[in-house]
Structures are given as structure tokens and as C-alpha cells.
């Protein structure tokens, strides 16, 4: 799979049937299966209660009728699922992956970390206006609301809505800038049309097999993407400014993580935390009773469980350079700790030092995985 470096400006216009964007995208995916261009598709489907979605691996076209790639909820990163599928070897047959931008970027990082293979995979990126938390999504469904329609209509009216996850409010990557194909609707009348863009040679071959010519340009789409990106970048910078003040000083930083119960849910949900044997889950942190009493004696009080702040700082140190800002760590936290703003801010700063953008290129090596004699020469001079 080739990786494209910026949002494509050219594609082919696809008509929406019966003003139903979801079903029109499902028909496109079914067509890819029917014509043998793909043997299977990884795609989200609603659970029986409709209160959430789960990723499914579909091989029969008719099983795609209920798929909902637009559902604004992200229970788990598809990058993790692809890693589970391909960690032990490449897919033997062409497999299509319908993924959001943050998922594709995380997958590219996992490939570079040798935790996944892209051989025989076709990434199908889809525009993402944001997602709701799993709980908020379920609540909306229980009230007989359609979360997908609410989000699309809200954005059309210039309102993002109050339910967007914090990560999505400050996401600068609403449009997949990497991958083989992109299904796009931002900047278009989504009830009438969407576009299909090719971002690689494989993508061009698929369009040719579908007898589609990706020669059209969509300046209104480019303008809408630019405007949305700028709005969310501004919100990101405002968030960073507030966060720096909130966590300034050891006491303030400690207070942010004070309610951590050491469940490690954030680590499990993070698509970039892949270690099978984690140092923070090892016997290193198992003490004899006398050790706990000694630690308590030093100050007369010992917060339990111990070493929660060390865990977060250690995890941040390990994955900050690869963080894609998906915010799944925060969504998984039972104590509602505002993890996203800290991890995203630190990740942004670390990535800036190395001029590195996670998921930008398969060829770009992860900075902390390689040594360069001339890098960081100015550190400590000021």
C-alpha cells in the first residue's frame, strides 16, 4: 500500500441513492466484493440493541446491508484489530479496511513498529466529523435519536454539537490524508453525492476496475476541509494554552492523576501500546507488606494504589512521539481523568522537536527508534 501525503484534490463523483449516504457507501463496498476486488471488508456494524457498533469482518456482500461506516462512535481503534489479524503474517487475500484518519495513522505506526502488515490490504479512509463517547452514543439511541444524522445535520448548520469527544473537537485530521481510497463528503451535499478518491496506485487500479475516472476536482471541498482544519487547530492551540497552566508545577500535575485507580484501561485502549509484557504490570511493582509500611512511614501517609503517576509519565514517555490523538485513553478511563489534553499536548511538542508526524509516511522512521549523530545538538544550550 502506498501512502499519500496530503488530501487529494481530484476524484470521482458518486451519486447518493435515495438520499441515503450510508446505504450508498455500503453498496460501493458490496460492489468491491462482488467484483472480486476485495475478498473481505473490515467494517463497523451496529450491535443488536443499536446502542453501539462493533467491527466485523465481512466476506458476503449481502452482510454489508446493515453496516454503518458513518456511525459517530469509536469503541476501539481498528488499527488494533488489524494488528491482531496480521501480526503473525500477511493477509492471504485482499482485505479492505474502512477506517477513520486516526485509525489509519495509528496503523501506519504499528506497521513501522512491526506489529502489523499492510500486504494485501486496501485502506478505505472515510471523512470523520468526529465521534461521541460510547455512553453518549448509547444514550442518544435510547432516546430514539439518530446520532449519525444529528452530527451530519449539525455540521451542515455550522454546529458541531455538544456531544463530540474532546479529542474530536481538536482533531486536525478530519479527512484521511493517507491510504488507497478515500470516501469523502465534507464540503458536499451529502444527501446527494460523495466522492471517491484514489491515493495510491492500488486505489487507481480499483477505480479503473470499477470503470470510474478520478479526473474531477472539487474546490468547494478543499475550501471546506481547510476551514474545518483551521477551526479545530485553533481550538487545539487554545486547549494547549489552558492545559499548560492547569498542569504547571508538580502539585498541579499530580492532582490531575490523583483519582487514577491503576486499572490500565488507558493502556489497553491505546492503539500504540502494544507490548505483551508491560513493565508497569510486572513484578517490579509487587512489594512485600513491610515495603508498603516503610513507604507510609516516610511521610505518614501513602496514596494507594501506588505509582499511578509514574505509570502515566512512563507510558507517555514511551508513546508520545507516535500519539495520533485519538483520545481512546480518556474514553476508557473509569475515573474520567482528562488524559487527552495532556497526552496530545506532550505528543505535539515531542513530535515538533523531531519534525515528525505520526502516520505521515511508511518510509519515515520513528525518531526514537533510530540514532542520528547530528540531531538535538541545541538541546540544553538555551
C-alpha positions in Angstrom: 0.0 0.0 0.0 1.3 3.4 -0.9 0.7 6.3 1.5 -0.3 9.7 0.1 1.0 12.8 1.9 -1.9 15.2 1.6 -5.7 15.2 0.9 -6.3 14.5 -2.7 -7.9 17.3 -4.7 -9.3 15.0 -7.5 -11.7 12.1 -7.5 -14.9 10.8 -9.0 -18.3 12.0 -8.1 -20.7 9.3 -6.7 -24.4 9.8 -6.6 -26.2 9.0 -3.3 -29.2 6.7 -3.8 -32.5 7.6 -2.2 -30.8 10.3 -0.2 -29.2 7.6 2.0 -25.4 8.1 2.2 -24.8 5.2 4.5 -26.5 2.7 2.1 -24.8 4.2 -0.9 -21.4 3.6 0.8 -22.5 0.0 1.7 -23.4 -0.6 -2.0 -19.9 0.6 -3.0 -18.3 -1.8 -0.6 -20.5 -4.7 -1.8 -19.6 -3.9 -5.3 -15.9 -4.3 -4.4 -16.7 -7.8 -3.0 -18.9 -8.8 -5.9 -16.3 -7.9 -8.5 -13.6 -9.8 -6.6 -11.5 -6.6 -6.0 -11.7 -7.5 -2.3 -12.2 -10.8 -0.6 -13.3 -9.3 2.8 -14.0 -5.9 4.3 -13.5 -4.8 7.9 -16.4 -2.5 8.6 -18.4 -1.4 11.7 -21.9 -2.8 12.2 -24.5 -1.9 14.9 -24.9 -4.4 17.8 -28.4 -5.9 18.2 -29.5 -3.1 20.5 -28.2 -0.5 18.0 -26.6 1.3 21.0 -23.1 0.9 19.7 -21.1 -0.6 16.8 -18.5 -3.3 16.6 -16.0 -4.0 13.8 -16.9 -7.0 11.7 -15.0 -8.9 9.0 -17.5 -9.4 6.1 -17.0 -11.8 3.2 -20.6 -11.9 1.8 -21.9 -8.7 0.1 -25.4 -9.1 1.5 -24.0 -9.0 5.0 -23.0 -5.3 4.4 -26.6 -4.1 4.3 -26.5 -3.2 8.0 -23.0 -1.7 8.1 -22.7 1.9 9.3 -19.3 3.4 8.5 -20.7 6.8 9.4 -21.7 5.9 13.0 -20.0 8.6 15.1 -18.7 6.3 17.8 -15.3 4.7 18.2 -15.3 1.9 20.8 -11.9 0.6 19.7 -9.3 1.6 17.2 -9.4 -0.6 14.0 -5.6 -0.3 14.0 -5.5 -2.7 17.0 -7.8 -5.1 15.2 -5.7 -5.1 12.0 -2.7 -5.7 14.2 -4.4 -8.8 15.7 -5.2 -10.1 12.2 -1.8 -9.5 10.6 0.7 -9.6 13.4 1.6 -13.2 12.7 1.6 -12.9 9.0 0.2 -11.0 6.0 -3.4 -11.5 4.9 -3.6 -14.3 2.3 -6.4 -12.5 0.4 -7.2 -8.8 -0.5 -8.8 -7.3 2.6 -10.4 -3.8 2.7 -10.2 -1.7 5.8 -12.8 1.1 6.3 -11.1 3.4 8.8 -11.0 6.9 10.1 -7.9 9.1 9.8 -6.7 8.5 13.3 -7.0 4.7 12.8 -5.1 4.7 9.6 -2.3 6.8 11.1 -2.1 4.5 14.1 -1.9 1.5 11.8 1.0 3.0 9.8 2.9 3.5 13.1 2.1 -0.1 14.1 3.5 -1.3 10.8 6.7 0.6 11.4 6.8 -1.0 14.8 6.5 -4.4 13.1 3.1 -5.0 14.8 1.1 -5.3 11.6 1.4 -5.9 7.9 -0.1 -4.0 5.1 0.5 -6.7 2.5 -2.7 -7.5 0.6 -4.6 -4.8 2.5 -6.6 -1.9 1.0 -7.2 1.1 3.3 -10.5 2.8 2.6 -10.4 6.1 4.6 -13.6 7.9 5.4 -14.2 11.5 6.3 -14.7 11.9 10.0 -16.6 14.9 11.5 -16.0 13.4 15.0 -17.3 10.8 17.3 -19.4 10.7 20.5 -18.4 8.7 23.6 -19.7 5.2 23.8 -22.1 6.2 26.6 -23.4 9.4 24.9 -24.0 7.4 21.6 -26.0 4.8 23.5 -28.0 7.5 25.3 -28.9 9.1 22.1 -30.1 5.8 20.6 -32.1 5.1 23.7 -33.9 8.5 23.2 -34.7 7.4 19.6 -32.3 9.8 18.1 -30.1 9.0 15.1 -26.6 10.0 16.1 -25.3 9.9 12.6 -28.0 12.1 11.2 -27.7 14.5 14.1 -24.0 15.0 13.6 -24.2 15.4 9.8 -27.1 17.9 10.0 -25.4 19.8 12.8 -22.2 20.3 10.9 -24.2 21.4 7.8 -25.8 24.1 10.0 -22.4 25.1 11.4 -22.9 23.5 14.7 -20.7 20.6 15.9 -22.9 19.7 18.8 -22.1 19.4 22.4 -21.5 15.6 22.5 -18.3 15.4 20.4 -15.5 13.8 22.3 -12.7 16.2 23.4 -10.3 14.5 21.1 -12.5 15.1 18.1 -13.1 18.8 18.9 -9.4 19.5 18.4 -8.6 16.9 15.7 -6.7 18.4 12.7 -7.1 15.3 10.6 -10.8 15.1 9.8 -10.0 13.9 6.3 -7.9 10.8 5.7 -4.7 12.1 4.0 -3.2 8.6 3.7 -4.3 5.4 2.1 -5.5 3.7 -1.1 -9.1 5.1 -1.3 -11.0 7.9 0.4 -14.7 8.2 0.7 -15.4 11.9 1.1 -18.4 14.0 1.8 -17.1 17.1 3.6 -17.9 20.2 1.5 -20.6 18.4 -0.5 -24.3 18.0 -0.3 -24.0 14.6 1.5 -27.6 13.6 0.8 -27.0 13.9 -2.9 -23.3 13.0 -3.6 -20.0 11.9 -2.2 -16.6 11.5 -3.8 -14.2 8.6 -4.2 -10.6 9.5 -4.3 -7.6 7.3 -5.1 -4.4 7.9 -3.1 -2.2 5.2 -4.4 -1.5 3.0 -7.5 -3.7 0.3 -6.0 -6.5 2.8 -5.5 -6.2 3.9 -9.1 -6.4 0.3 -10.2 -9.6 -0.3 -8.2 -11.2 2.8 -9.7 -10.3 1.6 -13.2 -11.8 -1.8 -12.5 -15.0 -0.1 -11.4 -14.9 2.0 -14.6 -14.5 5.2 -12.7 -12.4 8.1 -13.8 -10.8 10.1 -11.0 -10.3 13.3 -13.0 -12.7 15.7 -11.3 -11.6 18.4 -9.0 -13.7 19.7 -6.1 -12.5 23.2 -5.0 -15.5 23.6 -2.7 -14.5 20.5 -0.8 -10.9 21.7 -0.4 -12.2 25.0 1.0 -14.4 23.3 3.5 -11.6 21.0 4.6 -9.3 23.9 5.0 -11.8 25.8 7.1 -12.6 22.9 9.3 -8.9 22.1 9.9 -8.2 25.7 10.8 -11.1 25.9 13.2 -10.0 22.7 15.0 -6.4 23.7 15.0 -7.3 27.0 16.7 -9.3 25.0 19.3 -6.3 22.7 19.8 -4.0 25.6 20.5 -6.4 27.1 22.9 -6.7 23.8 24.7 -2.9 23.5 24.9 -2.6 27.0 26.4 -5.1 26.2 29.1 -3.5 22.8 29.8 -0.1 24.3 30.3 -1.4 26.5 33.1 -3.5 23.7 34.6 -0.6 21.2 35.0 2.1 23.7 35.7 4.1 22.5 38.8 4.4 19.1 40.3 1.4 19.5 42.6 -1.0 20.5 39.8 0.3 17.7 37.6 -0.2 15.2 40.5 -3.7 16.4 41.1 -4.8 15.6 37.5 -3.9 11.9 38.0 -5.0 11.8 41.7 -8.1 9.7 41.0 -6.3 7.1 38.9 -7.1 3.6 40.2 -4.3 1.9 38.3 -6.7 -0.2 36.1 -4.5 0.3 33.0 -7.6 0.7 30.8 -6.0 3.7 29.0 -3.0 1.5 28.1 -5.3 -1.3 26.8 -7.4 1.1 24.7 -4.3 2.9 23.2 -3.6 1.6 19.7 0.1 2.4 20.1 0.6 0.5 23.4 1.4 -3.0 22.0 3.8 -4.5 24.5 2.8 -8.1 25.5 4.8 -7.7 28.7 4.5 -4.2 30.2 7.0 -3.0 32.8 4.1 -1.4 34.8 2.3 -4.8 35.0 5.4 -6.7 36.1 6.6 -8.0 39.4 8.7 -4.8 39.8 5.6 -3.2 41.4 4.8 -6.1 43.7 6.0 -5.3 47.2 6.2 -7.2 50.5 3.9 -5.8 53.2 6.9 -4.4 55.1 7.7 -2.3 52.0 4.3 -0.6 51.9 4.7 0.2 55.6 8.2 1.7 55.1 6.8 3.9 52.3 4.0 5.0 54.5 6.3 5.7 57.4 8.3 8.2 55.3 5.5 10.8 55.2 3.0 9.3 57.5 0.6 8.7 54.5 0.8 6.6 51.3 -1.6 7.0 48.4 -3.0 3.7 47.3 -2.6 2.2 44.7 1.0 3.3 44.5 2.9 4.6 41.5 0.0 5.8 39.4 1.6 9.0 38.4 4.8 7.1 37.4 2.7 4.8 35.2 1.2 7.7 33.3 4.5 9.5 32.9 6.2 6.3 31.8 3.6 5.4 29.3 3.7 9.0 27.9 7.4 8.7 27.5 7.0 5.5 25.6 4.4 6.5 23.1 4.3 10.4 22.9 6.2 10.5 19.6 3.6 8.1 18.0 0.5 9.5 19.6 -2.2 10.2 17.0 -4.6 12.0 19.4 -7.5 9.5 19.1 -8.4 10.1 22.7 -9.4 6.5 23.3 -7.3 6.5 26.5 -9.6 9.1 28.0 -12.7 7.4 26.8 -11.6 4.2 28.6 -10.9 5.8 31.9 -13.4 4.9 34.6 -12.3 7.9 36.7 -12.9 10.4 33.9 -9.3 11.7 34.0 -8.8 14.3 31.2 -5.9 12.3 29.6 -6.4 13.5 26.1 -5.3 17.1 26.6 -2.1 16.1 28.3 -1.1 13.3 26.0 -2.0 15.2 22.9 -0.1 18.3 24.1 3.0 16.4 25.1 2.8 14.4 21.9 2.6 17.5 19.8 5.6 19.0 21.5 7.7 15.9 21.2 6.7 15.4 17.5 7.6 19.0 16.8 11.1 18.6 18.2 11.7 15.8 15.7 9.5 17.3 12.9 7.7 14.1 12.9 4.0 13.5 12.1 2.7 10.0 13.1 1.3 8.1 10.2 2.6 10.6 7.6 4.8 8.1 5.7 5.7 4.4 5.9 9.3 5.4 4.9 9.7 7.9 7.7 11.4 6.2 10.6 10.1 6.7 14.2 12.6 9.2 15.7 13.2 7.3 19.0 13.8 4.1 17.1 16.8 5.4 15.2 20.0 7.3 16.1 21.3 10.3 14.2 24.6 11.9 15.2 23.5 15.4 14.3 20.1 15.6 15.9 19.2 17.5 19.1 22.6 19.4 19.1 21.0 22.5 20.5 19.2 20.8 23.5 20.4 22.4 26.7 22.1 25.4 25.1 19.4 28.0 25.9 
